[in-house]
Amino acid sequence: MSLDQNSEGTPTRRDMLKATAATSAAAMFAALGTNFAHAQGTDIIKVGVVGCGGRGSGAAADCVAGASMAGAKAEIYALGDVFKENTNNLKTKFKVDDDKVFAGLDAYGEVLNAGINLIVLATPPGFRPRHFQAAVEAGKHIFFEKPVAVDPTGVRIVMEYSKVAAEKKLAVVTGTQRRHEINYQDTIGKIHDGAIGDVKHMSVYWNGASIWSRPRKPGMSDVEYQVNNWYHYIWLCGDQICEQHIHNIDVANWVMNSHPVSAYGMGGRQVRKDPARSGTISRSNMNIPMAHAA
């Protein structure tokens, strides 16, 4: 895949992430197997997208590109979102029929019943465990964004239905994109081969700027307002450590070939001073030391 370059002739970070996302999508179609589309009686894999905001829009494009990379063909066939206006861009871009576009909190169920083969789950992560459960029960192949859950109850649902998905021989791929980045694969492979000896300790950091917020629209219910500003509500996002820092925690687990046996966190909260964004929170510099089993 070709990448745009900056003035110094090197690929930009945005282009590297886009290439990685497409590679991750290609991994999904490789997991489906080359005979999947033909086994379903068509040469086109019909994809449903639930959650049509920024990440869902990107995932839809990545899905189509990834299928091509894997020698398959994917069609964005059905769309669902709490807010109908969020589907407009994808509806136009991928020429999705009106009767395959759904809105509301129950839109995911309608997408699952719209004749799709594969579903992309890119809603706020608080919804993800139940959406994953429903997709597995419906027998659909699944790409779902990270994090897969925001609390222990959600994690247990995902673990339980991951086993069911395996029994049904469903392909399931998550959005832990660094697992598909060549530089990470090469470096961590060398670490596992003993290039630097045994790793005894790791600290992982995420430094970030302020997060976005959206004004309340006339007539919005409390739930609609919170869903539209999901990053500011723990029940929907799990906070920045869960939603964003999961990438670095995943890398630490990958390097250590294990999971933490204990953890503690340090961070900060700062109330915004901008009147248009009063009451929202900025989070940055999250450091999560983790003790791994020897």
N, C-alpha and C positions, 0 to 999 in steps of 0.2 A: 504494500500500500504506500503510495507516495504521500509525503508530508510537506506542508508549507514550511518555509524557512523564514527566520528573522533576518535582520540586516546583516548579521554576522554569519549567515549561512547555515545555522543550526535549527533543527525543528523546534517549534514552540511547545510549551508545556501543554497547552490546550490541544494541539494536534497529537501529541504523544498520548494524551488521555483518550482522545477519540479513537486512535488506532488500537489502543489497548481494549477499549470497550467493544470494538468490532471483533477483535480477536477472541474476547470472552464470549461474544455471541456465536462466533464460529465454533467454539468449544461445545456450546449447546447443541448445535446441529450435528457435530461429530458424534456427540453422545446419543443423539437420536438414531444414528445409523443411516447408511446411504440408502437403504431400502425403505425407510419410513414412509416417504411420500407415496411411493408406488403401492405400498401395503395398504394405504388408505384409499386407493383408487384414484389418485390424482397426482399430477406432477407439481402441484403448488401446495405448500404448507400454509394453512390459514391461521393467522395469528390474531389473538385478541389482546388489547392493551387496556389495563385497568389502572387509572391514575395518569391523566394526560397533561400534567404540568411539565415543568422543565425537564425533570429526570425521565418521565414517561415518554416525552417527545424524543429525547435523545436515545432512549432505549429502543424505541420503535425503529428509528433510522439505523441504529447499530444492528438490530435484528435482521433487517433486510440486507445490510452489507455483510453481516456475518454469514448469512445463509449462502450468499454468492461466493464468499471465500471458501466455504465448505462444499461447494459444488451443488448446492440445492437452490430452490427458489421459494421465497417467502412472500406472502401478501398480507398487509395489515388489513384485516377483514372485519373486525368489530372493535368498538371503543366504548369505554365506560368511565365516568368521573362523577363525583358529587355535583360539580358545577358544569352545566352543559356548555358554557362558553369556553371551557378548557379543552373541549373536544374539537373546536372549530378549526384550529390550525391543522391538526392531524387529519381531520375529515377531508379537508381540501387537498392537502399534500398527497395523501394516499388514495384519494377518490373513494372513500368509504360510503356505502349506501346509507341513506337516512334511516332505514329500518334496522341498521346494525349499529346505531349510535344511541347510547343510553345514559341517563343522568339520575343522580340520587344516590343515597347510601346503599341501595340494593342493586346498583348497576352491575356490580361484579357478577351476580347470579345470572343476569340477563346475558352478559358477555359469554359466560360459560355455556349457556344454552343456545348460542347463536351459530353453532356449527363449526367452531374452531377446533384446531388440533393442538395448539400451543398457546399458553397465556403468559403475558408479561405483567407482573404485579409490581407497580411502582407508585402505590398510594403512600400517604404518611404511614410509617412503620407500625403504629399502634393497631392498624387494621390487618396487618400482614398475616399473623398466625391463622385467623379465621378464614381469610381469603385463600391461604395455602391449603388449609384443611378442605375447603369446598372444592378447590381445583383438583386435589388428589382424589377426593370422592367422585368427582366427575370424570376421572380418568384422563386428565389433560397433562401434557408435558409442560414444564414450568421453568421460566426464568423469573426469579424474584430478587428485588434489590436488597441490599444490606441496609440496616440490620434486619435480621429476620424476625425480631421481636423486641419489646422494650421492657419486659418484666419476666420473672421466673415462670409464671403461668403460661405466657405466650411461648417461651422457649420450650417448655414441656410439650405443648401442642405441636410445635414444629418437629421436635424429636420423635414424637409418637407417629406423626403422619409421614415423616421421612421413611420410617420403616414400612409403612403401608405403600408408599410410592415405590420403594425397592421391590416389594412383593408383586406390585402391578407392572414392574419393569418400565416405570415412567422415568424420563430424563428430568433431572432437577439441577439447575445451576444457579448459584447466587452471585451477587454483584461485588464479591471481594476481588476486585480487578487486579490487584498486585500479584495474585497467584498466576496471572496470565501475562505479566510483563517479563520480557526476555531478560532484562538486566537483573531483576529480582531473582528469577529462576536460576540464572547463571551464578550469581553471587552466593545465594543460599545453598545451591548445589555444591559449590566449593567449600563452604563452611561445613556442610554435612560430610564432605569427603576428608575433613580434618585439616584444611589449609591453614587455619589459625589455632588449631588445638581445640580443646573442650571449652565451650561457652559457659561461663559460670554466672553471669549477670547481664541483664539488659535493662535499659531505661528507654522508653519510647515517649516522644513528645509530639504535640500538635499545637502549633502557634497559628492563630487565626484572627481575622478582623471581626467586626460586628456582623450580626446576622440581620437578614431582611425582616421587614414587617409590612403588613398591608392594612390600609384603613378599612374601617367597618362600612359596608355599603348599606344604604337604606333598606329596611325590611329583612336584614339578615338575622337569623336566629342565633342564639349563643353557640350552638353546635357548629353551624355553618361558619361563624366567625372564627372559632377555634380551629376548625379544619383548614380554613384559609390561611391561618397563622400557626400551623401545626408545630413549627420549630420552637415555639414559645410555650408549649404545653407538654408536660412530662408524659401524660398518658398517651400522647400521640407520637412523640419523638424519642423519649427516653433520655433526653438531654444530649449535649454535644459529645460527651464521652462515648455514649452508646451509638449515636447516629453517625458521627464523623470519625472519632478516634478509633473506631472498630477496625479501620484499615491497619493502623500501626499495631494494635493489640494482636491482630491476626498475623502480622509479620513476626512479632515476637514469638507467638505460639509455633509458627512455622519453623523459625530458626531453632527453637528449643526442642522441637518434636514432642511437645507435651502441652498441658494446660496448667494454669496457675493453681496452686494449692492455697494461696492466700493473696489478698490484695488490699491496698489502701490508696486513697486518692487525695490530691491537693488541687485547689483551683480557686477561682475568684468570681465575684458577681459585681457588676457595676450597672446601676440604673441609668438608662439613657437620659441625656439632658435635652434632647431635641423635643420640643412640645408636641410635634407631629408624631413622635414615637414614644411618648411617655409611657412608662410602665413596662417597657420591654427590656430585655436583658442582653448584655454583651458578655460573651464567654471567650476566654483564650488561655493559652499556655497550660494545657492540661497535661499533667505528668502522672502516670499511673505505674508506680513500681509494682512488680509482680514477682512473687516467689514461686519458682517452678520446682517440681520434684526433681531430685538428683537422678 
